[in-house]
Amino acid sequence: MSEKNFIDYIRIFARSGHGGAGQTHFMRNKLTAMGGPDGGDGGRGGHIILRGNANLWTLLHLRYYKNVLAQNGENGSKSNCTGKDGDDIYIDVPLGTIARDEETGEIEAEVLEHGQEIIWMRGGRGGWGNQHFATSTNQVPEHSQPGEPGVEGYKNLELKVLADVGLVGFPNAGKSTLLSVITAAKPKIANYAFTTLVPQLGMVEYRDGKSFCIADLPGIIEGAAEGKGLGHRFLRHIERNACLLFLIPADSDDHKREFEVLLNELEEYNEEMLEKDFIIAVSKSDMLDEELKAAISKELPTDVPHYFISSVTNTGLLELKDALWNILNKPA
């Protein structure tokens, strides 16, 4: 997916429908000169509904969808006829989409399943007709209710990529190459920083027809939590990953510090990131002998499992898949 086609943030103005007014009316026909109240209720205003769609990976289709205005409910009419409800508006969004109120920052909806429907902004209730206000002491009520207004405001739709495993590492750590080898994804690969500008998803085929989803995410740089580089645009995508795979290249100047910097950026952005499961993969390990591997192993933290892999020679990839599968399917 190209950078131009990946949109993970949309700002829109949305308004649900106004409820229709109730009717004030009394029965009048050739057989009844002065009948009782028969004013119908107003119809409900149209809802704005978010609907999960697993076939969408971006908010691109909403790029020019700047004003979302639901239909108002119709007014009630005579003969106790209720006005027609306003048509609901359905907004299809990819799984992992969060809806926020721009003014308060409050999360109003979160779509995680295909076909899931969430009434994001409710239409106004239709007003009661005068039939509801008849009593033993007031048999000819002269009033009815107006419809209630809908909800309106500027809203933000924000996509956080849903994947089982997130690839974390500095630019040029080999994430895109690894993804291209273990999945059918075809990410852009080149020897310069920020080759990957948007998340790339791929399905990893495992044993016995099983599979899991892995995401190659744009590279972190020191200060990303403060917005440097791709900053928050990148970091929010790893909040949903069940497991984080830290990729550190064998030719790194300081393997331990590189892992610590990556870990610190995650913590600065959201401390809950540290509660995830971690695995370290030392990429480009085809250039290492056993002595160098032993030296690097001593640098890495003892409480995080690590594997030496090579996407060029396929070394260690099956062991890495086994480790990821076991983490993703461990008992709760």
C-alpha positions as CSV (number, residue, x, y, z in Angstrom):
1,M,0.0,0.0,0.0
2,S,1.5,3.3,-1.0
3,E,1.9,6.3,1.3
4,K,-0.7,8.3,-0.6
5,N,-3.3,5.5,-0.2
6,F,-2.8,5.0,3.5
7,I,-4.8,7.5,5.5
8,D,-5.0,6.8,9.3
9,Y,-6.6,10.1,10.5
10,I,-9.7,11.9,9.4
11,R,-11.4,15.0,10.7
12,I,-15.1,15.5,9.9
13,F,-18.1,17.5,10.9
14,A,-21.0,15.3,11.8
15,R,-24.6,15.9,12.7
16,S,-27.3,13.4,13.5
17,G,-30.9,14.1,12.4
18,H,-33.3,16.4,14.3
19,G,-36.4,14.6,15.5
20,G,-39.7,15.5,13.8
21,A,-42.3,17.5,15.7
22,G,-45.5,15.9,17.1
23,Q,-48.8,17.0,15.5
24,T,-51.6,18.9,17.3
25,H,-54.8,17.7,15.6
26,F,-58.3,16.6,16.4
27,M,-60.4,14.0,14.6
28,R,-62.7,15.6,12.0
29,N,-64.7,13.7,9.4
30,K,-68.2,13.4,8.1
31,L,-69.2,11.2,10.9
32,T,-67.3,13.0,13.7
33,A,-67.6,16.7,14.0
34,M,-65.6,17.1,17.2
35,G,-63.5,14.1,17.8
36,G,-60.6,13.6,20.3
37,P,-56.9,14.4,19.7
38,D,-55.3,12.3,17.0
39,G,-52.0,14.1,16.4
40,G,-49.2,11.6,15.5
41,D,-45.7,11.5,16.9
42,G,-42.7,12.9,15.0
43,G,-40.2,10.5,13.5
44,R,-36.7,9.9,15.0
45,G,-33.8,11.7,13.4
46,G,-31.3,9.7,11.5
47,H,-28.4,8.0,13.5
48,I,-24.8,8.1,12.3
49,I,-23.5,4.5,12.6
50,L,-20.0,3.2,12.4
51,R,-19.7,-0.3,10.8
52,G,-16.6,-2.5,10.9
53,N,-15.4,-3.7,7.5
54,A,-12.5,-6.2,7.5
55,N,-11.9,-5.5,3.8
56,L,-10.7,-2.0,4.6
57,W,-7.2,-1.2,5.7
58,T,-7.3,2.6,5.5
59,L,-9.6,5.6,6.0
60,L,-8.8,6.7,2.4
61,H,-12.4,6.3,1.3
62,L,-13.4,9.0,3.8
63,R,-10.8,11.5,2.7
64,Y,-13.3,13.9,1.1
65,Y,-16.2,12.9,3.4
66,K,-15.9,16.1,5.3
67,N,-19.5,16.8,6.3
68,V,-21.8,13.9,7.5
69,L,-25.3,15.1,7.9
70,A,-28.1,12.6,8.8
71,Q,-31.7,13.1,7.7
72,N,-34.2,14.8,10.0
73,G,-37.3,12.9,11.1
74,E,-40.6,13.8,9.5
75,N,-43.3,15.6,11.5
76,G,-46.3,13.6,12.8
77,S,-49.6,13.9,11.0
78,K,-53.3,13.5,11.7
79,S,-55.0,10.2,12.3
80,N,-52.3,9.2,14.8
81,C,-49.8,8.8,12.0
82,T,-46.2,8.8,13.1
83,G,-43.7,10.7,11.0
84,K,-41.1,8.7,9.0
85,D,-37.7,8.2,10.8
86,G,-34.8,10.0,9.2
87,D,-32.5,7.7,7.2
88,D,-29.5,6.5,9.1
89,I,-26.0,7.1,7.7
90,Y,-23.5,4.1,7.9
91,I,-19.8,4.8,7.8
92,D,-17.7,1.8,7.0
93,V,-14.4,1.8,8.8
94,P,-11.4,-0.6,9.0
95,L,-11.1,-2.7,12.2
96,G,-9.1,-0.8,14.8
97,T,-10.8,2.5,14.2
98,I,-11.4,4.9,17.1
99,A,-13.8,7.8,17.1
100,R,-13.1,10.8,19.2
101,D,-14.8,14.1,20.0
102,E,-12.4,16.8,18.9
103,E,-13.2,19.2,21.6
104,T,-13.0,16.9,24.6
105,G,-10.7,14.2,23.2
106,E,-13.0,11.6,24.6
107,I,-13.2,8.2,22.9
108,E,-16.8,7.8,21.8
109,A,-16.6,4.5,19.8
110,E,-14.1,1.7,19.0
111,V,-14.7,-0.7,16.1
112,L,-12.9,-4.0,16.5
113,E,-15.0,-6.7,14.7
114,H,-16.2,-7.2,11.1
115,G,-19.9,-6.3,10.8
116,Q,-19.9,-4.6,14.2
117,E,-22.3,-1.6,14.2
118,I,-22.0,1.2,16.8
119,I,-24.5,4.1,16.9
120,W,-22.0,6.8,17.1
121,M,-24.3,9.8,17.1
122,R,-28.0,9.3,18.0
123,G,-30.7,11.1,16.1
124,G,-33.0,13.3,18.1
125,R,-36.2,11.7,19.5
126,G,-39.4,12.6,17.7
127,G,-41.9,14.8,19.6
128,W,-45.2,13.4,20.9
129,G,-48.4,14.3,19.2
130,N,-51.3,15.8,21.3
131,Q,-52.9,12.3,21.6
132,H,-50.4,11.6,24.5
133,F,-51.6,14.6,26.5
134,A,-55.3,13.8,26.8
135,T,-56.4,13.3,30.4
136,S,-59.7,13.0,32.1
137,T,-59.5,16.7,33.0
138,N,-58.0,17.9,29.7
139,Q,-59.7,16.0,26.8
140,V,-58.7,18.5,24.1
141,P,-55.0,19.1,24.6
142,E,-53.8,22.0,22.4
143,H,-50.2,21.2,22.5
144,S,-47.6,18.6,21.3
145,Q,-43.9,18.3,21.6
146,P,-41.2,19.6,19.2
147,G,-38.6,17.0,18.1
148,E,-35.3,16.8,20.0
149,P,-32.2,18.1,18.2
150,G,-29.6,15.8,16.9
151,V,-25.9,15.8,18.0
152,E,-23.3,17.7,16.1
153,G,-19.7,18.6,16.3
154,Y,-16.2,18.1,14.9
155,K,-15.1,14.5,15.2
156,N,-11.9,12.6,14.6
157,L,-11.6,9.1,13.2
158,E,-8.2,7.5,14.0
159,L,-7.0,4.1,12.8
160,K,-4.8,1.9,14.9
161,V,-3.6,-1.0,12.9
162,L,-4.8,-4.4,14.2
163,A,-2.1,-7.1,14.0
164,D,-0.9,-9.9,16.3
165,V,2.7,-9.0,16.1
166,G,4.3,-5.6,15.5
167,L,7.8,-5.2,14.1
168,V,9.7,-2.5,16.1
169,G,13.1,-1.2,15.2
170,F,15.2,1.7,14.0
171,P,15.1,2.5,10.3
172,N,17.0,0.0,8.2
173,A,16.9,-2.7,10.8
174,G,15.6,-5.2,8.2
175,K,11.9,-5.1,9.1
176,S,10.6,-4.8,5.5
177,T,13.0,-7.6,4.3
178,L,11.8,-9.9,7.1
179,L,8.1,-9.2,6.2
180,S,8.7,-9.9,2.6
181,V,10.3,-13.3,3.4
182,I,7.8,-14.7,5.9
183,T,4.6,-13.3,4.3
184,A,3.2,-12.6,0.9
185,A,3.5,-8.8,1.5
186,K,5.6,-6.8,-0.8
187,P,6.9,-3.8,1.1
188,K,9.2,-1.2,-0.3
189,I,12.8,-2.2,0.5
190,A,15.8,0.2,0.1
191,N,18.9,1.1,2.0
192,Y,17.9,4.5,3.4
193,A,16.0,5.7,6.5
194,F,12.2,5.6,6.6
195,T,11.8,3.4,3.6
196,T,8.5,2.3,5.3
197,L,6.3,5.3,5.7
198,V,3.0,3.5,6.3
199,P,2.2,0.2,8.1
200,Q,2.5,-2.9,6.0
201,L,0.5,-6.0,7.0
202,G,1.2,-9.6,6.1
203,M,-0.1,-13.0,7.1
204,V,2.5,-15.4,8.3
205,E,1.8,-19.0,7.3
206,Y,2.5,-21.4,10.2
207,R,2.3,-25.1,10.7
208,D,-0.8,-27.1,9.8
209,G,-2.4,-24.3,7.9
210,K,-2.4,-21.9,10.9
211,S,-1.4,-18.2,10.4
212,F,-1.0,-15.0,12.3
213,C,-0.9,-11.3,11.3
214,I,2.3,-9.3,11.5
215,A,2.8,-5.6,10.8
216,D,5.9,-3.8,9.6
217,L,5.7,-0.4,11.2
218,P,7.7,2.7,10.3
219,G,11.0,2.9,12.1
220,I,11.4,4.6,15.4
221,I,14.1,7.2,16.0
222,E,15.2,8.6,19.4
223,G,12.6,11.2,20.4
224,A,9.7,9.6,18.6
225,A,7.5,9.8,21.7
226,E,8.0,13.6,21.5
227,G,6.8,13.6,17.9
228,K,10.2,13.5,16.2
229,G,10.5,11.6,12.9
230,L,7.2,9.8,12.3
231,G,6.5,10.2,16.0
232,H,3.0,9.6,17.3
233,R,1.7,8.7,13.8
234,F,3.8,5.5,14.1
235,L,3.6,4.8,17.9
236,R,-0.2,4.6,18.0
237,H,-0.2,1.7,15.6
238,I,1.6,-0.6,18.0
239,E,-0.8,-0.1,20.9
240,R,-3.0,-3.0,19.7
241,N,-0.3,-5.5,19.0
242,A,-0.3,-8.5,21.3
243,C,3.4,-9.1,20.9
244,L,6.3,-6.8,19.9
245,L,9.2,-8.1,17.9
246,F,12.2,-5.9,18.3
247,L,14.5,-6.1,15.3
248,I,18.1,-5.2,16.0
249,P,20.7,-5.5,13.2
250,A,23.8,-7.6,13.8
251,D,26.0,-4.7,12.6
252,S,24.6,-2.3,15.3
253,D,27.2,-0.3,17.2
254,D,25.5,-1.1,20.6
255,H,22.8,-3.8,20.6
256,K,21.9,-3.2,24.3
257,R,21.5,0.6,23.9
258,E,19.5,0.2,20.7
259,F,17.0,-2.0,22.6
260,E,16.9,0.4,25.6
261,V,16.2,3.4,23.3
262,L,13.4,1.6,21.6
263,L,11.9,0.5,24.9
264,N,12.2,4.0,26.3
265,E,10.3,5.5,23.4
266,L,7.5,3.1,24.0
267,E,7.4,3.9,27.7
268,E,7.4,7.6,27.1
269,Y,4.5,7.3,24.7
270,N,2.4,4.9,26.8
271,E,3.6,2.9,29.9
272,E,1.1,0.2,29.1
273,M,3.3,-0.8,26.1
274,L,5.7,-2.4,28.6
275,E,3.0,-4.9,29.6
276,K,3.2,-6.6,26.2
277,D,5.2,-9.6,25.4
278,F,8.6,-8.9,23.8
279,I,10.9,-10.9,21.6
280,I,14.3,-9.7,20.2
281,A,15.5,-10.8,16.8
282,V,19.0,-10.0,15.7
283,S,18.8,-9.6,12.0
284,K,21.5,-10.0,9.4
285,S,23.1,-12.7,11.5
286,D,24.5,-14.5,8.5
287,M,27.5,-12.2,8.9
288,L,28.1,-13.5,12.5
289,D,30.1,-16.5,13.7
290,E,29.4,-18.3,17.0
291,E,31.8,-16.2,19.0
292,L,30.2,-12.9,17.9
293,K,26.7,-14.4,18.6
294,A,27.8,-15.3,22.1
295,A,29.2,-11.7,22.7
296,I,25.9,-10.2,21.5
297,S,23.8,-12.5,23.6
298,K,25.7,-11.2,26.7
299,E,24.7,-7.6,25.8
300,L,21.0,-8.4,25.5
301,P,18.6,-8.5,28.5
302,T,18.2,-12.0,30.1
303,D,14.4,-11.6,30.6
304,V,13.6,-11.1,26.9
305,P,14.1,-14.1,24.6
306,H,16.3,-13.4,21.6
307,Y,16.9,-15.2,18.3
308,F,19.5,-14.8,15.6
309,I,17.9,-14.6,12.1
310,S,18.8,-13.9,8.6
311,S,16.1,-13.0,6.0
312,V,18.7,-13.7,3.2
313,T,19.5,-17.3,4.2
314,N,16.3,-18.0,6.1
315,T,18.3,-18.8,9.2
316,G,16.3,-19.0,12.4
317,L,13.0,-18.0,10.9
318,L,11.2,-21.2,11.8
319,E,12.4,-20.9,15.4
320,L,11.2,-17.3,15.5
321,K,7.8,-18.3,14.1
322,D,7.5,-21.0,16.8
323,A,8.3,-18.5,19.5
324,L,5.8,-15.9,18.2
325,W,3.0,-18.5,17.9
326,N,3.6,-19.8,21.4
327,I,3.3,-16.3,22.8
328,L,0.2,-15.5,20.9
329,N,-1.5,-18.7,22.0
330,K,-0.3,-19.0,25.6
331,P,-3.0,-19.6,28.2
332,A,-4.6,-16.4,29.5
